[in-house]
Amino acid sequence: MLDLGCYPGSWSQYCIKKVGETGEVVGLDLKAPNRFAAPNFRFIHADILTLDVGRLTREIGQRDVVISDLSPQITGIRTTDTSRSMELVKKALEIAVIILKKKGHFLCKAFEGEELKIFKDECSRYFEQRHLIRPSAVRKGSSEIYLLGLRLVR
């Protein structure tokens, strides 16, 4: 499992429970999760936008699941925030397509906007199924939404 944007660590903690003692979760972010450590968790300090994906693949191998909870620095200007979010989402997809094993799954946070439909359509090239999900935990009025890509096709 690869957790992109793993700080502060809540997704990684959840995933550690899911992979069990024999699985491994790799978290990648600019900031290390605080107050979180597990024997099967490995942190990589890196900037997603300048990441050498080939090197990452050699270092961690292929994974069954890639999740991305990446978020840009919020400006409060909806179009700017959405555009910056899409830059991160596109990079997360690029990484997922390389890192995922055949039939692997991808979950990423995005901000709703005009580009999201185009991105969802782009994901149809890579995944058998795509779903947009708004978890009940997302605060009312937020533009956060998650895209789930199931079963990577190679």
C-alpha positions as CSV (number, residue, x, y, z in Angstrom):
1,M,0.0,0.0,0.0
2,L,1.2,3.5,-0.9
3,D,-0.2,6.5,0.9
4,L,0.6,9.8,-1.0
5,G,0.3,12.8,1.3
6,C,0.4,10.7,4.4
7,Y,0.7,13.5,6.9
8,P,-0.7,13.5,9.6
9,G,-1.1,9.7,9.3
10,S,-4.7,8.8,9.8
11,W,-5.0,7.1,6.4
12,S,-1.8,5.2,7.1
13,Q,-3.0,4.1,10.5
14,Y,-6.2,2.8,8.9
15,C,-4.3,1.0,6.2
16,I,-1.9,-0.6,8.7
17,K,-4.9,-2.3,10.3
18,K,-6.1,-3.5,6.9
19,V,-2.8,-4.9,5.6
20,G,-2.1,-6.8,8.9
21,E,1.2,-7.7,10.4
22,T,2.6,-9.2,7.1
23,G,1.7,-6.2,4.9
24,E,3.5,-2.9,4.5
25,V,2.3,0.7,4.2
26,V,4.6,3.3,2.7
27,G,3.8,6.9,3.4
28,L,5.1,9.7,1.2
29,D,4.9,13.4,2.1
30,L,6.8,16.6,2.7
31,K,6.1,16.2,6.4
32,A,6.5,13.1,8.5
33,P,3.4,11.8,10.4
34,N,3.7,12.7,14.1
35,R,2.7,10.5,16.9
36,F,2.5,7.5,14.6
37,A,4.9,4.6,14.2
38,A,4.4,1.0,13.3
39,P,6.9,-1.8,12.4
40,N,5.3,-2.2,9.0
41,F,5.1,1.5,8.1
42,R,7.9,3.2,6.2
43,F,8.0,7.0,5.6
44,I,9.6,8.6,2.5
45,H,10.2,12.3,2.6
46,A,9.5,13.6,-0.9
47,D,7.7,16.2,-3.0
48,I,5.1,14.5,-5.1
49,L,5.5,17.1,-7.9
50,T,9.3,16.4,-8.3
51,L,9.2,12.7,-7.4
52,D,11.3,10.3,-9.5
53,V,8.6,7.6,-10.0
54,G,11.1,5.1,-11.5
55,R,13.3,5.4,-8.4
56,L,10.3,5.0,-6.1
57,T,9.2,1.9,-8.0
58,R,12.7,0.4,-7.6
59,E,12.7,1.3,-3.9
60,I,9.2,0.0,-2.9
61,G,8.1,-2.3,-5.7
62,Q,4.6,-2.5,-7.0
63,R,1.6,-2.2,-4.7
64,D,-2.0,-3.4,-4.6
65,V,-3.4,0.0,-3.5
66,V,-2.4,3.6,-3.9
67,I,-4.3,6.3,-2.0
68,S,-3.8,10.0,-2.2
69,D,-5.1,12.5,0.3
70,L,-2.9,15.3,-1.1
71,S,-4.2,18.8,-0.8
72,P,-2.7,22.1,-2.0
73,Q,-2.1,25.0,0.3
74,I,-5.6,26.5,0.3
75,T,-5.9,30.1,-0.8
76,G,-9.6,30.5,-0.5
77,I,-9.9,31.2,-4.2
78,R,-12.0,28.3,-5.4
79,T,-10.6,28.2,-9.0
80,T,-7.0,28.5,-7.8
81,D,-7.5,25.8,-5.2
82,T,-9.3,23.5,-7.6
83,S,-6.6,23.9,-10.3
84,R,-3.8,23.2,-7.7
85,S,-5.7,20.1,-6.5
86,M,-6.0,18.8,-10.0
87,E,-2.2,19.1,-10.5
88,L,-1.8,16.9,-7.5
89,V,-4.5,14.5,-8.5
90,K,-3.0,14.1,-12.0
91,K,0.5,13.4,-10.5
92,A,-1.1,10.9,-8.1
93,L,-2.7,9.1,-11.0
94,E,0.6,9.0,-12.9
95,I,2.3,7.4,-9.9
96,A,-0.6,5.0,-9.3
97,V,-0.5,3.7,-12.9
98,I,3.2,2.9,-12.6
99,I,3.2,1.6,-9.0
100,L,0.0,-0.5,-9.0
101,K,-0.1,-4.2,-9.8
102,K,-2.6,-5.4,-12.3
103,K,-6.1,-5.2,-10.9
104,G,-4.8,-2.7,-8.2
105,H,-7.0,0.1,-6.8
106,F,-6.6,3.9,-6.6
107,L,-8.3,6.3,-4.2
108,C,-7.6,10.0,-4.4
109,K,-9.0,13.2,-3.0
110,A,-9.9,16.0,-5.4
111,F,-11.8,19.3,-5.3
112,E,-14.9,19.5,-7.5
113,G,-14.6,21.6,-10.5
114,E,-14.8,21.5,-14.3
115,E,-11.6,19.5,-14.6
116,L,-12.9,16.7,-12.4
117,K,-15.2,15.2,-15.1
118,I,-12.3,15.2,-17.6
119,F,-10.1,13.5,-15.0
120,K,-12.7,10.9,-14.3
121,D,-13.0,10.2,-18.0
122,E,-9.2,9.9,-18.2
123,C,-9.2,7.3,-15.4
124,S,-11.5,5.2,-17.6
125,R,-8.4,4.4,-19.7
126,Y,-6.8,2.8,-16.6
127,F,-9.5,1.3,-14.4
128,E,-12.4,-1.0,-15.0
129,Q,-14.6,1.1,-12.7
130,R,-14.6,4.7,-11.5
131,H,-16.7,6.1,-8.7
132,L,-17.0,9.6,-7.2
133,I,-17.5,9.4,-3.4
134,R,-18.4,12.1,-0.9
135,P,-17.8,10.6,2.6
136,S,-20.2,11.7,5.3
137,A,-17.2,13.0,7.3
138,V,-16.5,15.7,4.7
139,R,-17.9,19.0,6.1
140,K,-21.0,20.5,4.5
141,G,-20.1,23.0,1.7
142,S,-16.7,21.5,1.1
143,S,-15.7,20.8,-2.5
144,E,-13.7,17.7,-1.4
145,I,-14.6,14.5,-3.2
146,Y,-12.9,11.2,-3.7
147,L,-12.4,9.3,-6.9
148,L,-12.1,5.6,-6.6
149,G,-10.5,3.6,-9.5
150,L,-11.1,-0.1,-9.2
151,R,-9.1,-2.8,-11.0
152,L,-6.2,-1.3,-12.9
153,V,-6.1,-2.7,-16.5
154,R,-2.7,-3.2,-18.0
